[in-house]
Amino acid sequence: MDMPIPRMRLLKEAAAEIKQLDPETAVTPYYIRQLAIEGKVKSVMAGRKRLINLDDLLNYLSFSQETQPGEIHGIRKIV
């Protein structure tokens, strides 16, 4: 069974790869860190460093909209 190995990058490396794809990007390592902490992008702690799944990050940035699936804004009725 062949399992593809995810492309894992450190925060600064992930930001550098995005910068290479789009030199005018406003995405920073801090923003990527926040996405990982909030669970919006898959990541793994390796000691004190956080490894970011680059494919998941690029997918999130490609399909990022006003509201992500599962997000609810406003007041919800409690049943």
C-alpha positions in Angstrom: 0.0 0.0 0.0 1.6 3.3 -1.1 0.9 6.2 1.2 2.0 9.6 0.0 4.2 11.3 2.5 2.9 14.8 3.4 5.1 17.8 2.6 5.9 19.1 6.1 7.6 22.5 6.5 8.7 24.7 9.4 6.7 28.0 9.7 9.4 30.1 8.0 9.9 27.5 5.2 6.2 27.3 4.5 6.0 31.1 4.3 9.0 31.2 2.0 7.4 28.6 -0.3 4.2 30.7 -0.5 6.3 33.8 -1.1 8.1 32.0 -4.0 4.7 31.1 -5.5 3.4 34.6 -5.0 6.0 37.3 -4.4 3.3 39.9 -3.5 1.7 37.7 -0.8 0.8 39.1 2.6 0.9 35.7 4.3 3.3 35.7 7.2 4.8 33.0 9.4 2.7 34.5 12.3 -0.5 34.0 10.2 0.4 30.4 9.4 1.1 29.8 13.1 -2.3 31.1 14.0 -4.0 28.9 11.4 -2.1 25.8 12.8 -3.0 26.7 16.5 -6.7 27.2 15.6 -6.7 23.8 13.8 -7.5 25.2 10.4 -4.3 23.8 9.0 -2.8 20.4 9.9 0.4 20.7 11.9 2.6 18.6 14.2 4.8 19.7 17.1 8.4 18.3 16.7 10.0 19.4 20.0 9.6 23.1 20.2 9.1 23.5 16.4 5.8 23.3 14.6 5.8 21.4 11.3 3.0 22.6 8.9 1.4 20.3 6.3 2.2 22.4 3.2 -0.4 20.8 1.0 -3.1 21.4 3.5 -2.0 25.0 3.9 -2.0 25.7 0.2 -5.4 24.0 0.0 -6.8 26.2 2.8 -5.4 29.4 1.1 -6.8 28.4 -2.3 -10.3 27.8 -1.0 -10.4 30.3 1.8 -13.6 32.2 1.7 -15.5 34.6 4.1 -16.7 31.6 6.1 -15.1 28.2 6.1 -17.4 25.2 6.2 -18.6 24.6 9.7 -18.3 28.2 10.8 -21.5 29.9 12.1 -21.9 33.6 12.5 -24.6 35.4 14.4 -27.0 34.2 17.1 -28.0 30.5 17.1 -31.2 29.2 18.6 -30.5 26.8 21.5 -32.8 23.8 21.4 
